Amino acid sequence: MGDTINSIATTHGQYYQLGLEQDRDINNISDGKNDIVVWYCLFGGGYGNSPNDVRNNYYLYSKGNVIYTGAGHSTINDDEEIKLFINAIVAAANVTAVQPQVNFVSALNPSAETEESRYYMTDQSSWTTAGADGNTLEKDMQFYIDVRDYNMVSADLSNEDKKQQKMTVSFYIEDSNGTVVNGAPSGSTPISKVDGDIAQLTAYGSGGPVALSNDGFVIENNAYALTLHNVEKYLKVANGEYKQKCKLYAKVTSTVSLYGQLKTNTSWSSIDLKQRQLFEMD
C-alpha cells in the first residue's frame, strides 16, 4: 500500500480524540512506547486544514489486538480502499498468532538497548587445579531480559481471557553434558536448563522478585534481571580449556485466550558469552 489513497467512500468525522499518550502495559509499567499507532488519516475538504491530524482525523489505527477502520459507512468502490480494508482484516486475524518477543538487554529497563554478547574474564587460558576456586573473575554473572507479548494487552482482553493467560521463561546454556532440545535455535548443540542456578528473577519497577516454579519463571510484559550462579562450570571444557564462545538462551512460552481459543507460542533469544583473558605485565 502507498502512503496515500486517492479516494475513499463517504465516511464520517470522529466523535472522540485518541489518547495518544497512553502507555500502559499489562502490569501498568510504561515501556516508553505509545500503545496506539495511527496508520491513515482523513484528508481533503475541511480535513485538509489539519493534515495528518492523528488525534482527531484518524481513519485507520491499531491498539494491541484491536484494529479500527473508518470503512463501511457507505459502499466501498475504490480498489485501494478495498485492499486496505482486506489488509486490516488479515492483520486482525493474524494478531492472535503473534509470538512473544524476548531480548537480552543491557540494563534493567524496558527501553534498554539489546545486548548480543557479553565478555567473561579469565586470568589464564586453562585451569585444571583440583579443588581450586576457579579461574573466571565472574563467579556469578548478571543478565537482563525484556519480554513483550502484544496479545496480552490488558485493555483488550476480557476478564475471562485474563484468567487463562500465562507466560513463562526458562533459561538454557550450551553444555556438552546437556541434551538436544527440539525447536531450540541451538540446533544439534546440546544445552542444559539453568533455571536452578538462577533461582529467581527481579522485575523492573515495583514487580519485585519472581521465584522459580515447576513451569519456569511466571512473568508478565516487563524487563527482568537474573543472576546465573557458578557460571564457570558451563564455560570450561573437559581438558580445562575455556570456551571462546558459549550461548545463553532465554525461552519464553506464552498462552493466551483470544476470542475463546487458547493460543500458545514460544520464542527464543540468546546472548554470546565470549572469553577475554588477562595478561601479566612485565
N, C-alpha and C positions, 0 to 999 in steps of 0.2 A: 504494500500500500504506500501511496505517496504521502507527503506531509500535508497536502490539502486535498479536499474533494470539491469538485466544481459545483455540484448541485446535490441538494438533499430534498426529500419530500417535506412538505409543510409539517412543522413540529411546533412546540410551544416554548415560551421562555421558562426559566426556572423560578420556582417559588422560594427556594431556600439556598442560602450560601453554603458552600462546602467548608468544613472545618479543617482547612489545610494544615494547621499547626498540630493536629493530633498526632501524638507519637506514644502509643500505648501498646505494650506487648502483653502477652498472656499473664505475666507476673507484674504488670503495671510498672515495669522499669523501662526507661527510654533507651532505645538503641541508636539515637541520633538521626534516624531517618523517618520522614513523614509516612504515615500509613496510606494516604490517598495519592494515587497517580492519575492525573488527567491526561488523556490521550488526544482528544479532539475538542475544539470549542466551536460555538456558533459564530458566523461571520456574515457580513453583508447587512445592508439596511441600518437599522439602529445599532445592531451589534458591532458594526464597523467603527463606531465611535470609541470602542474599548476592545481593540483586537487582542486575542489570546487572554481574555479575562477568565482565567480558570476557576476563579471563585464564584462568579455569577453566571457566566455564559457557557458552562460546560455542556458538552454533547455526549462524550463517552469517557467514563472514568472507572477505575478499579480500586477496590479496597479489600485486601486479603482475597478470600474466595468469593467475593461479590463483585459483579460487573454491571454497571448501569449504562444503558444506551437510550438516547432520545429518539430512536427509530420506532415506528409503529403508530404514531399519532395519525398518520394518513398513509395511503398506499405508496410503497416504495417502487420506483421505476428505474432509477439510475443504477447502472451496473456497479459503480464504485461503492455506492452506499449498500448495495446488496452484498458485495464482497466484505465490506466492513462488518455488516451485521453477522455474516457467517463466521468471520474471524472471532467476533465476540462470543458467539455460541460455542465454537470449538474451544476457545480459551476457558470458558466457564466449565465445560465438560472435563478438560484436561487438568484443571486445578485440583481435582480430587486425587490425581496421581502424582502430584508434586512431591519429590523426595526431600527429606530434611537436609539441611546444609550444616556441615561441621568443618571448622578450620582450626588449626593451631595458630594462635596469635601471640603477639609479643608482650602483652600485658593483660591484667585482669580488667578488661574494659570491652564492652561490645563493639566499640569503634576502633579498637586497636588494629594495627596492620597485621596481615597474615605473615606467619613465620614458617619458612620452609626447611630451615636447617638450624642446628644448634651444635656448637663445638663442646667436646669434653676434653679435659686436660689430663695428661699422664706425665710423670716425671722420668719415665724411661719407656722404651718401646715394648718391653715384655716384663712380666713379673711372675716368677714361679716359686718364690719362697713360701714354704708351707707354714701356715699359721700366721702369716703376715696380715696386716690390716688392709693391704691393697695398695694400688699404685695410682688410681684415679684421684684427682683432687676433689671431685664431686662424689661423695658417698651417696648423696641423695640429689635428685635433680627436679627442679620445679618447672612445670609447663602450664600453659593456659590454652583453653579451647573456647570457641564461640559457636553456639548452636542455634540454628533457626529452623523452624518448621512453619511455613506460611499457611498450612492447613489449620494450625492451632491459633487462630486469631480469635481472642475471646469474644469480641463483639459480634462475630459472625457465626457462633455456634450456639445451639440450644443447650439448655441445662442438661437434658438427657444425653446429648452428644458429649458434653464436657465430662460427664461421669465415666465415659468409656474410653477417653483418650489417655494415652500413656506414652512416654518417651524415655528410653533408657540409653546409657552409654557404657561401653566396656572398652578396655584398652589391651592391646597386644604388642608384642615386641618380637623381632626376628630372633630365633633361638634354635640352634641345631638340635636341642633336646625336645623341641616342640612338635607340633603336627601341622600338616597342610590343611587349611580351613577353606572349605568351598565358598566361593564368592568373594573371598578376600583379595585385595589388589596385590598381595604378595605372591600370587600365582603358586608355583611349586615350592616356594621357600617356606620351610616350617616356621611357625610362630607360636608363642605361648601367651596365654592370658595373664595379665599382671595386675588385675583388679585387687588381689590380696596384698600386693606390695604398695598399693596406693591407699587403700582403706577408706578414704573419704575425699570429697571434693569441697571446695569453698566457693560459694556463689558470689557473683558481683552484687553489690548493693546490700540490701537487707535480707537476702536469701538465706544466709547462714550456711552451716556445714551440711553436706549430703552424705549420709552413711551408705555403705555397701549393702545391697540386698541380694536375694537369690538371683534376680534378673540383671544384676549390674547396678549402676547408679541411676535412680529415677530422677529425671531432670525436667526442666521447662526451658523455654526460649530464654537464654541468658548466656553470660560468659562465666567460666569456671576456672579455678586454679586447682592443680593437682601436684602432689609430690611423689615421685617414683623413688622408693627407698631401695637401698642396696643395689643400685643400678649396675655396679661393676660386674656382677655375675653374668649379666647379659652382654657385656661389651668385650669379654675376653673369650678366646677360643681355647681348645684343649691344651695346646702347646705353650700357653702363657702369653702368646701374642695378642695384641688388641685389634679389634676390627677397625678398619679405616672408615667404614660407614655401617650404620645399623639403623633400621627404621623402627620408629614407634608409631603405632596405629591407634586411632580412635574410631570405634564403630557405633553409630547411632541408629537405633531402631525406633520407629515411630508408628504407633497405631492410633488412628483417629476415626470416629464415626461421622460420616458426612452423608446426609440425606438417607439415614437408616442403614448404611452399609459400612462395615469395618474395612479400613484400608491400612495396610502395613507396608512400610517402605524402610529401606536400610541404606545408609550412606557411610562411606569410609573417608578418612583423611589420614595423612601421615606427615611425620617430620623426620628428617635425616639427622642422626647423631654422628658427628664426624670427629675423628681423633685429631687432637693438636698436642704435640709433645713439647715439654720444656727442655731446655738445654742448659748445661752448666757453662758459665762464663769464666774464661781464664783471668 
